[in-house]
Amino acid sequence: MAKAYLVIEWNDTETDAQGWLVVHNFMKGYTGGGTRMHPSVTKEEVERLAEAMAYKYVASDSETTGGCKAGISYDYKAPDAYAVLRRFLIAMMPYIDKGVSLGSDLGTKYEDVLEIFNEFSIDIPLTPSMKQDPAVLQGIKDFDVLMKTRIDGLLLNDAVTGYGVAFSTDEAWKYKNGKDGASVVIQGFGCVGASCALKLSQLGYKIVGISDANLLVTCEEGLDVQKLIDHKNVYGEMDHDYFESNYTVRSNENWLDVDCDIVIPCALEDVINQSNADSVKSSLIVEAANIPISSEGDEIIKHKGIDIVNDFVANLGAIRFYDAVIFGLVKPDPQDVIDDIEKLCRKNTYQLFSQAKKQNRYQRDIAYEIFKPEVSDLLEFADPSKKVAAQ
Ligand SMILES: NC(=O)c1ccc[n+]([C@@H]2O[C@H](COP(=O)([O-])OP(=O)(O)OC[C@H]3O[C@@H](n4cnc5c(N)ncnc54)[C@H](O)[C@@H]3O)[C@@H](O)[C@H]2O)c1
């Protein structure tokens, strides 16, 4: 892992929560990434996630944004979770106000992040020069409108990442000449897992297993994804009362034991690791979650010859949505946003798989070469008249 440009630690004054803001790199003074809240968050994890964001912006063809991440080690379901998030974001406000664009991530809601920004009259964090740019200001207005729109019944912002993952999956599966109606197991049924499952079922895939924080539900003939979405709660937990009689419920730890062609982790990091990587039965893993395979687990997956679409190639939908609308790369229309993400996810996935085949190498190793970010400092923003000679 390369060293991050900036690491800031926060200690809450009212609880034992700790948090970190890690900026892996800036691009023209701007950087973007989500804010995660989970009891297992560590500084090292936030550093790894920030680096993945930097790669993801390169994979998104971004010319405006570097990668950062924030993480708070705290229970996202605690009654004071919002208050903890608020104190953390307020502590980070001097950076946010200058162009550290934090959004939401696992365990936080984008509406909550925006509500806290609004207390400081910040709509979307921007650099000082972006704040003067009428095209960017129009892009923000368009983004605000699009955030309230829906596609297939889902809020557009909740669909963009999962749909992109589904398009990457489809591209990779077709590249592998996989059979029609392939079976898929998904871990996690939040924004990403649910929308990915929906789009894949629309594309003709059979979702045979889904796990959430409480359970694993399976069905060889395929689960009714729409019905599961209609009855899930805000934490992405499915409602047992609406399961069909031919569904089987097991412990969520058994998710890798289900026979399937494709596995898609859409929840936490390092969930495929030394202890369970050997039991992966599929020939393709698509990483919807960030860093869902530990480095030890990855060695096993690589050795088994399983193909992967790695995280920053598959799950860039949300950041492409943001970049493309705010910086005017796409018409502000929900279907145009999805089409743009589909094009990018398919292009990058095809590039990854064709290069891997040509060079007879593992997809992840290739991805880290193709999408390598540059880390530059912020000296270009200093006042040139105050040049300080090296001592
Ligand atoms: N939301 C986005 O646009 C986006 C973009 C890129 C990457 N990601 C990554 O995707 C992942 C999921 O994000 P999200 O926004 O869908 O989160 P979310 O909070 O909406 O949903 C998380 C899901 O994971 C489930 N879960 C938690 N612990 C679990 C366990 N032990 N076993 C099985 N399931 C478990 C929860 O029940 C829930 O269904 C995260 O790694 C996040 O960083 C999200």
The ligand as an SDF file (V2000), in Angstrom:
LIG
                    3D

 44 48  0  0  0  0  0  0  0  0999 V2000
  -23.3140    3.0340   -1.5400 N   0  0  0  0  0  0  0  0  0  0  0  0
  -22.4900    3.2020   -2.5500 C   0  0  0  0  0  0  0  0  0  0  0  0
  -22.7970    3.8880   -3.5190 O   0  0  0  0  0  0  0  0  0  0  0  0
  -21.1550    2.4810   -2.5500 C   0  0  0  0  0  0  0  0  0  0  0  0
  -20.2440    2.8010   -3.5470 C   0  0  0  0  0  0  0  0  0  0  0  0
  -19.0480    2.0880   -3.6210 C   0  0  0  0  0  0  0  0  0  0  0  0
  -18.7880    1.0990   -2.6920 C   0  0  0  0  0  0  0  0  0  0  0  0
  -19.6790    0.8240   -1.7140 N   0  0  0  0  0  0  0  0  0  0  0  0
  -19.3560   -0.2370   -0.7620 C   0  0  0  0  0  0  0  0  0  0  0  0
  -20.3580   -1.2580   -0.8270 O   0  0  0  0  0  0  0  0  0  0  0  0
  -20.5460   -1.8380    0.4640 C   0  0  0  0  0  0  0  0  0  0  0  0
  -22.0170   -1.7490    0.8600 C   0  0  0  0  0  0  0  0  0  0  0  0
  -22.4190   -0.3940    0.8300 O   0  0  0  0  0  0  0  0  0  0  0  0
  -23.9570    0.0100    0.9710 P   0  0  0  0  0  0  0  0  0  0  0  0
  -24.0340    1.4520    0.6690 O   0  0  0  0  0  0  0  0  0  0  0  0
  -24.8030   -0.9540    0.2260 O   0  0  0  0  0  0  0  0  0  0  0  0
  -24.1630   -0.1890    2.5240 O   0  0  0  0  0  0  0  0  0  0  0  0
  -25.5350   -0.3140    3.3210 P   0  0  0  0  0  0  0  0  0  0  0  0
  -25.2510    0.1770    4.6890 O   0  0  0  0  0  0  0  0  0  0  0  0
  -26.6730    0.2640    2.5520 O   0  0  0  0  0  0  0  0  0  0  0  0
  -25.7800   -1.9190    3.3640 O   0  0  0  0  0  0  0  0  0  0  0  0
  -24.8930   -2.8030    3.9860 C   0  0  0  0  0  0  0  0  0  0  0  0
  -25.4790   -4.1970    3.9010 C   0  0  0  0  0  0  0  0  0  0  0  0
  -24.5560   -5.1280    4.4590 O   0  0  0  0  0  0  0  0  0  0  0  0
  -25.2590   -5.9970    5.3470 C   0  0  0  0  0  0  0  0  0  0  0  0
  -24.3480   -6.5970    6.2990 N   0  0  0  0  0  0  0  0  0  0  0  0
  -23.7400   -6.0490    7.3700 C   0  0  0  0  0  0  0  0  0  0  0  0
  -23.0180   -6.9860    8.0190 N   0  0  0  0  0  0  0  0  0  0  0  0
  -23.1660   -8.1360    7.3190 C   0  0  0  0  0  0  0  0  0  0  0  0
  -22.6820   -9.4580    7.4780 C   0  0  0  0  0  0  0  0  0  0  0  0
  -21.8950   -9.7970    8.4860 N   0  0  0  0  0  0  0  0  0  0  0  0
  -23.0520  -10.4090    6.5600 N   0  0  0  0  0  0  0  0  0  0  0  0
  -23.8770  -10.0910    5.5400 C   0  0  0  0  0  0  0  0  0  0  0  0
  -24.3500   -8.8440    5.3350 N   0  0  0  0  0  0  0  0  0  0  0  0
  -24.0050   -7.8910    6.2200 C   0  0  0  0  0  0  0  0  0  0  0  0
  -26.3370   -5.0980    5.9570 C   0  0  0  0  0  0  0  0  0  0  0  0
  -27.3730   -5.8590    6.5540 O   0  0  0  0  0  0  0  0  0  0  0  0
  -26.7860   -4.3740    4.6890 C   0  0  0  0  0  0  0  0  0  0  0  0
  -27.6700   -5.1760    3.9500 O   0  0  0  0  0  0  0  0  0  0  0  0
  -19.5520   -1.1160    1.3780 C   0  0  0  0  0  0  0  0  0  0  0  0
  -18.3440   -1.8260    1.3790 O   0  0  0  0  0  0  0  0  0  0  0  0
  -19.3290    0.2130    0.6840 C   0  0  0  0  0  0  0  0  0  0  0  0
  -18.0920    0.7630    1.0000 O   0  0  0  0  0  0  0  0  0  0  0  0
  -20.8640    1.5060   -1.6000 C   0  0  0  0  0  0  0  0  0  0  0  0
  1  2  1  0
  2  3  2  0
  2  4  1  0
  4  5  1  0
  4 44  2  0
  5  6  2  0
  6  7  1  0
  7  8  2  0
  8  9  1  0
  8 44  1  0
  9 10  1  0
  9 42  1  0
 10 11  1  0
 11 12  1  0
 11 40  1  0
 12 13  1  0
 13 14  1  0
 14 15  2  0
 14 16  1  0
 14 17  1  0
 17 18  1  0
 18 19  2  0
 18 20  1  0
 18 21  1  0
 21 22  1  0
 22 23  1  0
 23 24  1  0
 23 38  1  0
 24 25  1  0
 25 26  1  0
 25 36  1  0
 26 27  1  0
 26 35  1  0
 27 28  2  0
 28 29  1  0
 29 30  1  0
 29 35  2  0
 30 31  1  0
 30 32  2  0
 32 33  1  0
 33 34  2  0
 34 35  1  0
 36 37  1  0
 36 38  1  0
 38 39  1  0
 40 41  1  0
 40 42  1  0
 42 43  1  0
M  CHG  2   8   1  16  -1
M  END
$$$$
